[in-house]
Every structure is written in structure tokens, then in C-alpha cells.
Amino acid sequence: MGDMQGQDVDLDVTTIAHGGISVARLEGRVVFVTDAIPGERVRARITDDRKKSFWRADTVAVLEPSEHRREHVWGAASIRHDPARRAGGAEFGHIALAHQRELKRQVLVEALQRMAHIAPEVVVEALPGDDDVDGARWRTRIRLHVDDDGRPGPYAARSHTVVDVDDLPLATLAVEEAAPLDQRFPGEEHVDVLAPAEGGARLIVGKQARTTITERVGDREFRLDDGGFWQVHHGAASTLTEAVGTLVDPELFDPRAANLDLYGGVGLLAAAVGDRFGQATRITSVESDSRATDHAAHNLQEWIGAQAVTGRVERFVSDLAEHASAGDRSRHRAATIVLDPPRSGAGSQVVDRLASMQSAQIVYVACDPVALARDVALFAERGYHLEALRAFDLFPNTHHLETVVRLTR
């Protein structure tokens, strides 16, 4: 082993894998290959041959292109560049948009079949306007890393090498125009560029003091820290508001129950539930970041029964389950739970506690299809089945997608 590193091999690419990489075989061995499309024949450079079970490789030339291959949406990420200098963050940019969504659909369906043993109908929905601009101009936030000379840029794909670029086509025009690509930031690790709904684009350099910004979903305003979490695609917050609002089953919703919004951030999804079911809605939004919780309390103030709690979700649901009175338990059973966990998913401890509360319905927002499939399987073992699913292309030209599901008992 170890003698193939750096060698070029010709590969027939067969399927897509999670993470934006394709699968090929070389003398029976699986090779995960970047910048390829299933159905292509490519020349690829072996980057990792240490494992017996699989190797990794980067495409350096396309011998037989897919009908879905197109000129890369970002020249800095194209295979014309050496793999070590290709800008990261647009790993599907060489694929026609409709086919990107088909590949994302395949990854989600395969994960649900393999882990949860279900095969739902899935359509990956485009956001309005994305097709008109080839899936560019959607990022309202971008992080530039800073190299040893103080130059900002994206990381190369799968590395911590900072790449010099002169454009950022996935960024909105306001973000691209504000991005200080030709400036120097010696001693800093990164520079964040964002363009919130109000107040124009701004930079966050290093540990500078946080300021409050305003984002908007329809007529509703949300306050948050400039460095706080908000959906990146300019249309994502309104899309998820609509999706969560419609996936909550009104037949199962009780506004007086102990409804929960877990990993709630600044209250976006709690507000979506409140907007759907009115002023009397009771809902508790739980978030570990105290700055976000402070903003959530403000953002949710029009609902008398809404509150924001600072705490780790694992501990919060454990305490709920352990200290519930008989009255609490009936309010838990009537409850709707919305959760939007980090990429790693909710995990067995949180799923266990939530399932033990026997709530009426769970609406789960997921940015990782494999973590979602694992958690859906865990919920299924505890009596919840997947009743509805929608998937959204919130991250065009990357491998990421967002999925929203309803689970019921």
C-alpha cells in the first residue's frame, strides 16, 4: 500500500455518494472521486491509498463527459486548476442544476432506504429564481480564510489551503462587492462578509464587537447578532417558514400543549408555528447560545405563550422527561415538536427522550440526509413513522440539501 499516491488512473464513474463525491471501481476496489459525474469516464489522481477498502482521487481530465456536465459556475473551482488549488464550496458547480437535484434526491432516497428501510417519493424543490441564474448569487453570508501573508480567500476543496480568487459567484452581488479580496488582514484567521435584509453589507474581522442586524421573512422582522446563525440562501428562511408551517398537521396541533422548538436559534421556526396557529400558541424555543436566546425572546414577544430558554437540548429534554407531573405528561403528549439540529443530527439520546414523551407529531428540519435517515430509523424503533417529506435545494452548486419531515405515532 502507499505506492499509488499521486498516480493518474482512468476510472468509470458509476454512482453518487454522500458528500458530493462520486464512486468508481479500480480492480474491484472502491474509489471515491471528486469533480466527476456518474456515467463519466475520467482520469483521476490518487490522493489517498492508505485504506484497503477504498481510495480517494481527484478528477484531472474528463475522457467521456456526461450529458449533464457544463462549464463550472466558478472558474476558480474548475478542473482546469490543479486539485490542490481548486476553490472549495461549489463541488457540484460542473453539473447542470436539474441533474444536481436528481443526484441529491438519489443520496436522500438511498440513505432512507438503507438506514430507515423506507422509500418515500422525493422531489428536491428549487427556490424561486435560482434556475434563472444557474444557481449562483444565493449566499448572503460567506467566510474568507486568511493565509500567512494576510490574503483572504476560500479554502481549496478538502484542505486548509487558502486560494486566491477574484470573484465569488455563489455570493449575492452585495456580498461579492463587499468582499475584501484585494485587502490584507495580517494575523487574522478569517473575515466574514454578510448582507442582511437591512443596513447593507458588512465585514466581521476577527473578534470585533458584535452588532445587532435585522433579517426579514415576509412582513416579520428578526433581530440577531451579525455573527449569529441565520439561513444562508436569501430565500431559505421564508422557504422553511412555509415548509414547517404546512408540514405541521393542524388536526394534531394543540396550541395549549407544551409545544417545543428545539435548537431554535433566534426563533425563526417557532415564529413559523405561531404565525400558522395564532396568538394563543404556546411554544418554548430552546437554544444553547444565550445571545441567540435573548434575540429569540424579542422576536417571539407577540405570542404571550412563547418563551425562549437557554440550554443544551439534550439536558432540556432529559429534565422534561424526568420531572414531568401527570399534567405535564398530558401536555407533552398533545405537543408538536419542531427541531432543527446541527449537521450531526439529533442523535440517539435526544431521540430517546423525545420519543418517551409520546408527543403528537415531530417536524424535523435536517441539513444532512444521512444524519436524518439515522434519526428517522431511531424514531421508527420507538413508534414514530415518517408521514410527510419535502426536500429543498437551499445550497445550489454544492452537494447539500435541506429536508423537512413530519413524524407521527
Buried (B, 14 or more C-beta within 10 A) or exposed (E): EEEBEEEBBEBBBEEBBBBBBBBBEBEEBBBBBBBBBBBBBBBBBBBBBEEEEBBBBBBBEBEEBBEBBBEBBBBBBBBEBEBBBBBBBBBBBBBBBEBBBBBBBBBBBBBBEEBBEBEBEBEBBBBEEBEEEBBBBBBBBBBBBBBEEEBBBBBBBBEEBBBBBEEBBBBBEBBBEBBEBEEEBEEBEBBBBBBBBEEEBBBBBEEEEEEBBEBEBEEBEBBBBBBBBBBBBBBBBBBBBBBBBBBBBEEBBBBEBBBBBBBBBBBBBBBBBBBBBEEEBBBBBBBBBEBBBBBBBBBBEEBEBBBBBBBEBBEBBBEBBEEBEEEBBEBBBBBBBBBBBEEEBBBEEBBBBBBBBBBBBBBBBBBBBBBBBBBBBBBBEBEBEBBBBBBBBBBBBBBBBBBBBBBBB
